[in-house]
Amino acid sequence: MINLVKALAGSLWSTLAVVTVISAIAVAIAVTGFDLRVSGGLALYFVIWWILLFAVLPFGVRSQAEAGEVIQGSEPGAPVMPGLREKAIWTTLVASVVLVIVSATFPLAGL
C-alpha cells in the first residue's frame, strides 16, 4: 500500500486525480447510504479532511538538523522532504473512512 501511494503521488496531476476520485466516492457513499445532502456531505468531509491533514503532517518528517543538511539562511528545524503529495493521499484515505463512520453514526444519534 505504501508503494502504491508513493507511485500515485509521483506527479501533481495524479495526486489531484486520486484525491478527487476517492473524495467523490466517499461523499457519494455518505450521501446515498446515510441520507445526507450533498452540501452536508461535502462540508463534513472538508472539516474531517482538514483536521486529519494536521494530524498526518508530522509523520515521517526529518528536520534539516537531523539530516545534517542545514541550508544557510533557513531554519534548522525546517523539513528536508515533507512529502506533501503522499500525505494528501493518506489524509484522503483516512478521511474517507472517518466520513463513512461518522455518517453511519448520525442516524444512531438521532441527527
ChimeraX commands (.cxc) that place a marker at each C-alpha (Angstrom):
marker #1 position 0.00,0.00,0.00 radius 0.5
marker #1 position 2.87,2.35,0.83 radius 0.5
marker #1 position 4.50,1.74,-2.56 radius 0.5
marker #1 position 1.17,2.32,-4.32 radius 0.5
marker #1 position 0.71,5.67,-2.57 radius 0.5
marker #1 position 4.27,6.68,-3.46 radius 0.5
marker #1 position 3.65,5.79,-7.09 radius 0.5
marker #1 position 0.35,7.69,-7.19 radius 0.5
marker #1 position 2.00,10.72,-5.59 radius 0.5
marker #1 position 4.58,10.86,-8.36 radius 0.5
marker #1 position 3.08,13.92,-10.01 radius 0.5
marker #1 position 0.77,16.72,-9.02 radius 0.5
marker #1 position -1.91,15.69,-11.51 radius 0.5
marker #1 position -2.03,12.06,-10.44 radius 0.5
marker #1 position -2.23,13.16,-6.80 radius 0.5
marker #1 position -5.10,15.53,-7.56 radius 0.5
marker #1 position -6.89,12.83,-9.55 radius 0.5
marker #1 position -6.57,10.28,-6.74 radius 0.5
marker #1 position -7.71,12.76,-4.08 radius 0.5
marker #1 position -10.69,13.84,-6.21 radius 0.5
marker #1 position -11.84,10.32,-7.06 radius 0.5
marker #1 position -11.53,8.96,-3.53 radius 0.5
marker #1 position -13.24,12.04,-2.08 radius 0.5
marker #1 position -16.10,11.78,-4.57 radius 0.5
marker #1 position -16.62,8.11,-3.75 radius 0.5
marker #1 position -16.63,8.78,0.00 radius 0.5
marker #1 position -19.10,11.66,-0.29 radius 0.5
marker #1 position -21.30,9.61,-2.62 radius 0.5
marker #1 position -21.40,6.76,-0.09 radius 0.5
marker #1 position -22.27,9.19,2.71 radius 0.5
marker #1 position -24.99,10.87,0.63 radius 0.5
marker #1 position -26.67,7.76,-0.78 radius 0.5
marker #1 position -26.15,5.41,2.11 radius 0.5
marker #1 position -26.89,7.64,5.05 radius 0.5
marker #1 position -29.35,10.26,3.70 radius 0.5
marker #1 position -27.04,13.27,3.86 radius 0.5
marker #1 position -27.42,16.15,1.45 radius 0.5
marker #1 position -24.58,16.67,-0.99 radius 0.5
marker #1 position -23.73,20.03,0.57 radius 0.5
marker #1 position -23.73,18.50,4.06 radius 0.5
marker #1 position -21.58,15.58,2.93 radius 0.5
marker #1 position -19.06,17.89,1.27 radius 0.5
marker #1 position -18.92,20.21,4.28 radius 0.5
marker #1 position -18.48,17.35,6.73 radius 0.5
marker #1 position -15.81,15.76,4.53 radius 0.5
marker #1 position -13.92,19.06,4.23 radius 0.5
marker #1 position -13.85,19.55,8.00 radius 0.5
marker #1 position -12.73,15.95,8.62 radius 0.5
marker #1 position -10.08,16.14,5.88 radius 0.5
marker #1 position -8.66,19.43,7.15 radius 0.5
marker #1 position -8.42,18.24,10.76 radius 0.5
marker #1 position -6.80,14.96,9.74 radius 0.5
marker #1 position -4.31,16.78,7.50 radius 0.5
marker #1 position -2.83,18.46,10.56 radius 0.5
marker #1 position -2.71,15.09,12.31 radius 0.5
marker #1 position -0.87,13.45,9.37 radius 0.5
marker #1 position 1.61,16.25,8.61 radius 0.5
marker #1 position 4.21,15.40,11.31 radius 0.5
marker #1 position 4.57,11.72,10.28 radius 0.5
marker #1 position 7.91,10.88,8.71 radius 0.5
marker #1 position 9.32,14.40,8.77 radius 0.5
marker #1 position 13.03,14.86,9.41 radius 0.5
marker #1 position 14.40,18.30,10.08 radius 0.5
marker #1 position 17.45,19.70,8.32 radius 0.5
marker #1 position 19.36,19.49,11.61 radius 0.5
marker #1 position 18.53,15.79,11.99 radius 0.5
marker #1 position 19.55,15.08,8.40 radius 0.5
marker #1 position 22.75,17.12,8.72 radius 0.5
marker #1 position 21.85,19.20,5.65 radius 0.5
marker #1 position 21.18,22.67,7.04 radius 0.5
marker #1 position 20.88,25.17,4.19 radius 0.5
marker #1 position 22.40,28.51,5.11 radius 0.5
marker #1 position 19.74,31.12,5.81 radius 0.5
marker #1 position 16.99,28.62,6.60 radius 0.5
marker #1 position 15.59,27.36,9.88 radius 0.5
marker #1 position 17.40,24.18,11.06 radius 0.5
marker #1 position 14.02,22.75,12.09 radius 0.5
marker #1 position 12.62,23.05,8.55 radius 0.5
marker #1 position 11.77,19.69,6.96 radius 0.5
marker #1 position 14.10,18.16,4.42 radius 0.5
marker #1 position 11.46,16.30,2.37 radius 0.5
marker #1 position 7.92,16.89,3.68 radius 0.5
marker #1 position 6.20,14.52,1.20 radius 0.5
marker #1 position 3.05,16.62,0.94 radius 0.5
marker #1 position 1.60,14.72,-2.04 radius 0.5
marker #1 position 1.79,11.41,-0.21 radius 0.5
marker #1 position 0.31,12.97,2.90 radius 0.5
marker #1 position -2.59,14.37,0.87 radius 0.5
marker #1 position -3.39,10.87,-0.38 radius 0.5
marker #1 position -3.08,9.32,3.10 radius 0.5
marker #1 position -5.26,12.08,4.54 radius 0.5
marker #1 position -7.86,11.44,1.86 radius 0.5
marker #1 position -7.92,7.71,2.56 radius 0.5
marker #1 position -8.27,8.16,6.32 radius 0.5
marker #1 position -10.81,10.99,5.98 radius 0.5
marker #1 position -12.95,8.86,3.68 radius 0.5
marker #1 position -13.15,6.08,6.24 radius 0.5
marker #1 position -13.87,8.56,9.03 radius 0.5
marker #1 position -16.62,10.21,6.94 radius 0.5
marker #1 position -18.39,6.91,6.39 radius 0.5
marker #1 position -18.16,6.03,10.09 radius 0.5
marker #1 position -19.39,9.45,11.19 radius 0.5
marker #1 position -22.22,9.37,8.64 radius 0.5
marker #1 position -23.24,5.94,9.89 radius 0.5
marker #1 position -23.47,7.20,13.47 radius 0.5
marker #1 position -25.76,10.14,12.61 radius 0.5
marker #1 position -28.93,8.00,12.50 radius 0.5
marker #1 position -27.97,6.36,15.79 radius 0.5
marker #1 position -27.68,9.79,17.42 radius 0.5
marker #1 position -31.00,10.91,16.01 radius 0.5
marker #1 position -29.43,13.55,13.74 radius 0.5
marker link #1:1,2 radius 0.2
marker link #1:2,3 radius 0.2
marker link #1:3,4 radius 0.2
marker link #1:4,5 radius 0.2
marker link #1:5,6 radius 0.2
marker link #1:6,7 radius 0.2
marker link #1:7,8 radius 0.2
marker link #1:8,9 radius 0.2
marker link #1:9,10 radius 0.2
marker link #1:10,11 radius 0.2
marker link #1:11,12 radius 0.2
marker link #1:12,13 radius 0.2
marker link #1:13,14 radius 0.2
marker link #1:14,15 radius 0.2
marker link #1:15,16 radius 0.2
marker link #1:16,17 radius 0.2
marker link #1:17,18 radius 0.2
marker link #1:18,19 radius 0.2
marker link #1:19,20 radius 0.2
marker link #1:20,21 radius 0.2
marker link #1:21,22 radius 0.2
marker link #1:22,23 radius 0.2
marker link #1:23,24 radius 0.2
marker link #1:24,25 radius 0.2
marker link #1:25,26 radius 0.2
marker link #1:26,27 radius 0.2
marker link #1:27,28 radius 0.2
marker link #1:28,29 radius 0.2
marker link #1:29,30 radius 0.2
marker link #1:30,31 radius 0.2
marker link #1:31,32 radius 0.2
marker link #1:32,33 radius 0.2
marker link #1:33,34 radius 0.2
marker link #1:34,35 radius 0.2
marker link #1:35,36 radius 0.2
marker link #1:36,37 radius 0.2
marker link #1:37,38 radius 0.2
marker link #1:38,39 radius 0.2
marker link #1:39,40 radius 0.2
marker link #1:40,41 radius 0.2
marker link #1:41,42 radius 0.2
marker link #1:42,43 radius 0.2
marker link #1:43,44 radius 0.2
marker link #1:44,45 radius 0.2
marker link #1:45,46 radius 0.2
marker link #1:46,47 radius 0.2
marker link #1:47,48 radius 0.2
marker link #1:48,49 radius 0.2
marker link #1:49,50 radius 0.2
marker link #1:50,51 radius 0.2
marker link #1:51,52 radius 0.2
marker link #1:52,53 radius 0.2
marker link #1:53,54 radius 0.2
marker link #1:54,55 radius 0.2
marker link #1:55,56 radius 0.2
marker link #1:56,57 radius 0.2
marker link #1:57,58 radius 0.2
marker link #1:58,59 radius 0.2
marker link #1:59,60 radius 0.2
marker link #1:60,61 radius 0.2
marker link #1:61,62 radius 0.2
marker link #1:62,63 radius 0.2
marker link #1:63,64 radius 0.2
marker link #1:64,65 radius 0.2
marker link #1:65,66 radius 0.2
marker link #1:66,67 radius 0.2
marker link #1:67,68 radius 0.2
marker link #1:68,69 radius 0.2
marker link #1:69,70 radius 0.2
marker link #1:70,71 radius 0.2
marker link #1:71,72 radius 0.2
marker link #1:72,73 radius 0.2
marker link #1:73,74 radius 0.2
marker link #1:74,75 radius 0.2
marker link #1:75,76 radius 0.2
marker link #1:76,77 radius 0.2
marker link #1:77,78 radius 0.2
marker link #1:78,79 radius 0.2
marker link #1:79,80 radius 0.2
marker link #1:80,81 radius 0.2
marker link #1:81,82 radius 0.2
marker link #1:82,83 radius 0.2
marker link #1:83,84 radius 0.2
marker link #1:84,85 radius 0.2
marker link #1:85,86 radius 0.2
marker link #1:86,87 radius 0.2
marker link #1:87,88 radius 0.2
marker link #1:88,89 radius 0.2
marker link #1:89,90 radius 0.2
marker link #1:90,91 radius 0.2
marker link #1:91,92 radius 0.2
marker link #1:92,93 radius 0.2
marker link #1:93,94 radius 0.2
marker link #1:94,95 radius 0.2
marker link #1:95,96 radius 0.2
marker link #1:96,97 radius 0.2
marker link #1:97,98 radius 0.2
marker link #1:98,99 radius 0.2
marker link #1:99,100 radius 0.2
marker link #1:100,101 radius 0.2
marker link #1:101,102 radius 0.2
marker link #1:102,103 radius 0.2
marker link #1:103,104 radius 0.2
marker link #1:104,105 radius 0.2
marker link #1:105,106 radius 0.2
marker link #1:106,107 radius 0.2
marker link #1:107,108 radius 0.2
marker link #1:108,109 radius 0.2
marker link #1:109,110 radius 0.2
marker link #1:110,111 radius 0.2
view
